[in-house]
């Protein structure tokens, strides 16, 4: 599972970098986390099945997105935009 996760994740990363001509580099700095997450999701597919894995992965993704949006709102309201890590 880990090998499959690494191969799929790195191929997606290379494809996205080439499509955007290097303007967007996904998972930058997450060399170990990114394939591990893909491997854990693949393991859940094998262990739990498709439907439960899609539901729990979707809920986790939505939760992370909401928390990140909340952090952006807090940083914007407190005038701490300089903490945004953009280049």
C-alpha positions as CSV (number, residue, x, y, z in Angstrom):
1,X,0.0,0.0,0.0
2,X,2.8,2.4,0.8
3,X,4.6,1.8,-2.4
4,X,1.4,2.3,-4.4
5,X,0.6,5.5,-2.5
6,X,4.1,6.9,-3.1
7,X,4.0,6.1,-6.8
8,X,0.5,7.6,-7.3
9,X,1.2,10.6,-5.2
10,X,4.5,11.4,-6.9
11,X,3.0,10.9,-10.4
12,X,0.2,13.3,-9.5
13,X,2.6,15.8,-8.1
14,X,4.8,15.7,-11.2
15,X,1.8,16.0,-13.5
16,X,0.4,19.0,-11.6
17,X,3.8,20.8,-11.6
18,X,4.2,20.2,-15.3
19,X,0.6,21.3,-16.1
20,X,1.0,24.6,-14.1
21,X,4.5,25.1,-15.4
22,X,5.9,25.1,-11.8
23,X,3.5,27.8,-10.6
24,X,1.8,25.4,-8.2
25,X,3.7,22.7,-6.3
26,X,1.2,20.5,-4.3
27,X,2.3,18.9,-1.1
28,X,5.5,20.9,-1.0
29,X,7.3,20.0,2.2
30,X,5.2,16.9,2.8
31,X,7.5,14.3,1.5
32,X,6.5,11.6,3.9
33,X,3.0,12.7,4.9
34,X,1.6,12.8,1.4
35,X,2.3,9.2,0.4
36,X,1.3,8.0,3.9
37,X,-2.1,9.6,3.6
38,X,-2.6,8.0,0.2
39,X,-1.6,4.7,1.6
40,X,-3.9,4.9,4.6
41,X,-6.8,5.8,2.3
42,X,-6.0,2.8,0.1
43,X,-5.8,0.6,3.1
44,X,-9.2,1.8,4.2
45,X,-10.6,1.0,0.8
46,X,-9.3,-2.6,1.1
47,X,-10.4,-3.0,4.7
48,X,-13.7,-1.0,5.0
49,X,-15.0,-0.9,1.5
50,X,-15.7,1.9,-0.9
51,X,-18.7,3.7,0.6
52,X,-17.5,4.1,4.2
53,X,-14.1,5.2,3.0
54,X,-15.5,7.9,0.7
55,X,-17.8,9.1,3.4
56,X,-15.1,9.3,6.1
57,X,-12.5,10.8,3.7
58,X,-15.0,13.4,2.6
59,X,-16.0,14.4,6.1
60,X,-12.3,14.6,7.1
61,X,-11.5,16.8,4.1
62,X,-14.5,19.1,4.8
63,X,-13.4,19.4,8.4
64,X,-9.9,20.4,7.5
65,X,-11.2,22.8,4.9
66,X,-13.5,24.5,7.4
67,X,-10.8,24.7,10.0
68,X,-8.4,26.3,7.5
69,X,-11.1,28.8,6.4
70,X,-11.7,29.7,10.1
71,X,-8.0,30.3,10.5
72,X,-7.9,32.6,7.5
73,X,-10.9,34.5,8.8
74,X,-9.3,34.9,12.2
75,X,-6.0,36.1,10.7
76,X,-7.8,38.5,8.4
77,X,-10.0,40.0,11.2
78,X,-7.0,40.4,13.5
79,X,-4.9,42.0,10.7
80,X,-2.3,39.3,10.8
81,X,-2.4,38.6,7.0
82,X,1.4,38.7,7.0
83,X,1.2,35.2,8.5
84,X,-0.1,33.8,5.3
85,X,2.7,31.8,3.7
86,X,2.4,33.0,0.1
87,X,5.3,33.9,-2.2
